[in-house]
Amino acid sequence: MAMFKEEEITAKLISEKFPEVASELTTNAKSNQLEVTAEMLNNDYPEIVASFVAQGEKAGIEKGVSAEAERIASIEAISAVGYEKVIADAKIDPKATADSTKLKLFDAMQAKNTATKKAIADDGKSLADLGAEIGAQEVEEPSGEDEAVSMMANASKSVRGE
């Protein structure tokens, strides 16, 4: 480092001992600054700009691929037997998330449960009607799943003569 009267030359020394020089250096430094713009870089350094763009595209693609793989894995993690279509639809929908798919699975399961309960009740009524025809007894409409199952069991027993 340069010395001045056995002192190291620093910005502080120059500003204290030579304020005019410090002021001139600061003014020159400010006036000689090069303004860098995208247009200037594109015009003067197109290969550098192209390199930056390529690096950005590659990083963006890698990030997107990684995010998509994580999204699909999180959807597959909640798959359930009998609901493969819900999972397949979610995997091809880029807006679908594991949370939104859980809601769709829940809705599908509720719909299936409702349909199953109705089918059981219908079967129970059909069997009860058949049993009533055979046994000539009046049958009431089942009020719930448990009653429908009970009616089916009783109708089966009646048909078998138990």
Stockholm file with secondary structure:
# STOCKHOLM 1.0

chainA/1-162         MAMFKEEEITAKLISEKFPEVASELTTNAKSNQLEVTAEMLNNDYPEIVASFVAQGEKAGIEKGVSAEAERIASIEAISAVGYEKVIADAKIDPKATADSTKLKLFDAMQAKNTATKKAIADDGKSLADLGAEIGAQEVEEPSGEDEAVSMMANASKSVRGE
#=GR chainA/1-162 SS CCEETTEECCHHHHHHHCHHHHHHHHHHHHHTCCCCCHHHHHHHCHHHHHHHHHHHHHHHHHHHHHHHHHHHHHHHTTCCTTCHHHHHHHHHCTTCCHHHHHHHHHHHHHHHHHHHHHHHHHHHHHHHHHHHHHHTCCCCCCCSHHHHHHHHHHHHHHHHTC
#=GC SS_cons         CCEETTEECCHHHHHHHCHHHHHHHHHHHHHTCCCCCHHHHHHHCHHHHHHHHHHHHHHHHHHHHHHHHHHHHHHHTTCCTTCHHHHHHHHHCTTCCHHHHHHHHHHHHHHHHHHHHHHHHHHHHHHHHHHHHHHTCCCCCCCSHHHHHHHHHHHHHHHHTC
//
